[in-house]
Amino acid sequence: MAQQEDVFKKIVSHCKEYGFVFPSSDIYDGLGAVYDYGQNGVELKNNIKQYWWQSMVLLHENIVGIDAAIFMHPTTWKASGHVDAFNDPLIDNRDSKKRYRADVLIEEQLAKYEDKIQKEIEKAQKRFGDAFDEAQFRATNQRVLENQEKYDALHKRYQEVMNAEGGIDLEGMKQIILDEGIVCPISGTRNWTDVRQFNLMFKTEMGSTADGASTIYLRPETAQGIFVNYLNVQKTGRMKLPFGIAQIGKAFRNEIVARQFIFRMREFEQMEMQFFIQPGTELDWFAKWKETRMKWHQNLGFGAENYRFHDHDKLAHYANAATDIEFRMPFGFKEVEGIHSRTNFDLSQHAKYSGKKIEYFDPDRNESYTPYVIETSIGVDRMFLSIMCHSFEEQQLPDGQTRTVLHLPAALAPVKLAVFPLTKKDGMPEKAQEIINELRFHFNCKYEEKDQIGKRYRRMDAIGCPYCVTVDQQTLEDNTVTLRDRDTMEQKRVLISELRSIIEDKVSITSLLKKLL
């Protein structure tokens, strides 16, 4: 675990050093849990968004996009339940004066029991090799059984307090923390306050005078912008069920316990799609969207073993099924996307609070009803982090040197092609610029002439550029260049006229989308 923490620190440092992510307002020592994307980060982020948007809107004839405003009528958040119920259970340690989410402390304790079981299994696997029977080992090993018993007992109690009548049982939550002997990571003590609820929405005022101003909120999610536009889109687009509305946008949450770099931030970006369907078909569609979304993630080539579904024990009041797609980060499996069957809760609530009829007339059934909804919601920033974590490698080379390389999927890489003149003379810089002028319309290119060629390769490896081209004396004679592959470091001579056809398909979003069909 300590080794993985070191890797994560290196990734955070790498993000800043190479222009991916900076602390916001860095010259003023930053702003807690707010980050800016640098010149390479914004390109990678835009490519992630393009991959998602096109997979939704281009590949599905019945999904369209919108871009709703961040500010919404305050009654929106009353109807959605956020004003009354969008709370985190928080607990303070009196000695360290640090504040924690009580539910996260308990979930981390559950993860510790899981880790202990996993370590026993891994030790046994090494000892017994091919003869190892995991199912039998789990059923008979004393240490595994003891930890499984502790996990099951804690899991049962946790479900009971989270699903208590009338909301979360805050006293019961504190009692679990005391009974489990959970200590503050800073002070190491168990000197805890009571658990309290804290609303996560940022408030501001709209209006020209203090007396005439009304309280509005920065949206804590993008979904409600889709729901309040359901009728507008359905009518103007003459949409027939089933159909979806997709949106990418900023959301804001006053996270008290924001941590793990860009994993949990106060200002973040979501890619959400709400899929409107006939009531009664929701569980079939839920299963289909689970499969579709997992395929989208695994299509990036990071290995199926690094993903898993995590079905929710505690369902939100509006849901009848919910699961997370989790990705193996250096700090464990963590949620990158949620898939939820939201029933007809949102549209019904907005109909109730607005006094407007929000239904769908089904010509096949000759009746009107409120559609049900399947939601897919993915955090752009978490997706960005998962890609960085998986791609980052400090590679030992045969000559004893180390290179830091980002094995980014070529279609997502911020720079697709770097072009280097071997020297700054003999017409090489002009020839290199000619190549860039020709190819820049097709993908993002970068010109580099500073330092030795080896150092330039290393810089491009560090930002994940999949291809480098070197212009040398031979280029001026026969119009061939050296094309270098980032991952294999292999070099080959190719004609300048062939560069586009060799590179374009591999670095385009289209190449990813074709694999989804």
Secondary structure, 3 states (H helix, E strand, C coil): CHHHHHHHHHHHHHHHHCCCEEECCHHHCCCCCCEEECHHHHHHHHHHHHHHHHHHHCCCCCEEECCCCCECCCHHHHHHCHHHHCEEEEEEECCCCCEEEHHHHHHHHHHHHHHHHHHHHHHHHHHHHHHCCHHHHHHHCHHHHHHHHHHHHHHHHHHHHHCCCCCCCHHHHHHHHHHCCCCCCCCCCCCECCCEEEECCCEEEECCCCCCCEEEEECCCCHHHHHCCHHHHHHHCCCCCCEEEEEEEEEECCCCCCCCHHHCCCEEEEEEEEEEECCCCHHHHHHHHHHHHHHHHHCCCCCHHHEEEEECCCCCCCCCEEEEEEEEECCEEEEEEEEEEEECHHHHHHHHHHCCCCCEEECCCCEEECCEEEEEEEEHHHHHHHHHHHHEEEEECCCCCEEEEECCCCCCCCCCEEEEECCCCCCHHHHHHHHHHHHCCCCCEEECCCCCHHHHHHHHHHHCCCEEEEECHHHHHHCEEEEEECCCCCEEEEEHHHHHHHHHHHHCHHHHHHHHC
